[in-house]
Amino acid sequence: MRTHECVRHVGVMKAEIGIIGGSGLYQMPGFEAQEEHAVETPWGRPSDPYVVGKLGGKQVAFLARHGRGHRIMPSELNFRANIYGFKKLGVDRILSLSAVGSLKEEHKPLDFVIPDQFFDRTRDRASTFFGEGLVAHISFAHPICPQLADVVARACTDSGVAAKKGGTYLCMEGPAFSTLAESKVYRSWGMDVIGMTNLQEAKLAREAEICYVTVAMVTDYDCWHSDHDAVTVNDILANLMKNADHACKVVAAAVAAMPPERTCKCGSALSHALITDPKAVPEETRQKLELLVGKYLVPRTA
């Protein structure tokens, strides 16, 4: 990944669409007027400064999930800061691009999958903004925004990229890849792809009332396949670079085709999720979560 060719600004520039990704995205054709913003959050700093600019006539914010130089492990990611930072920038839709292993023969290396379900195999990762005196239970039966998934699926078709809409993304802890026994079990469960990052992003985006979709870029068949029984980082990186051009085309097409209005329920995900009596919410927690819940909590009266 090359160094950003942009200027660091103190003020925060607003964006409407967020992109989470890695190598190749910062060289995207048509990405104009880039400005770099280091955003502070109640949960610390995000993985990297956001790069905000124009793409397809829309204001877009890019974030390198693992930081420039890929220096942050999946288990070390500050998911809350990453998603909150997008919210602070004004983002209400996130396209998340990730490298994944395939658990089905039909999902070939270099194909894209747009999963509509997740299965959690992580351990002790922070995946909620709530707690400290404020409890919320979001609906998560359908973790991907259906409107956003439709937009991305059409963008793949229009860009000539082989893609399947639907399927289950198994989110593992890592950083080691699966054992052969694990890979075979996941296949027997009917999982489609395996990765290490997207479940927490999806949960937090839902809590932040941000539309979210995963664009899972297949790099290998995981270790269950006889041709991929000893997958290496070099193998994955080689296919990642091949997928970079496809990712750029799909993101550009999806952003350009993004409808102005959201017709999904993502933007009101907290409307029936907050269970704590507003009068019982500690003031410190109220202030910390004001950006997320301010419109739902009636201000205290003297």
Secondary structure, 3 states (H helix, E strand, C coil): CCCCCCEECCCCCCCCEEEEECCCHHHCCCCEEEEEECCCECCECCCCCEEEEEECCEEEEEEECCCCCCCCCHHHCCHHHHHHHHHHCCCCEEEEEEEEEECCCCCCCCCEEECCEEEEECCCCCCCCCECCECECCCCCCCCCHHHHHHHHHHHHHCCCCEEECCEEEEECCCCCCCHHHHHHHHHCCCCEEECCHHHHHHHHHHCCCEEEEEEEEEECCCCCHHHCCCCHHHHHHHHHHHHHHHHHHHHHHHHCCCCCCCCCHHHCCCCCECCCHHHCCHHHHHHCHHHHCCCCCCCCC
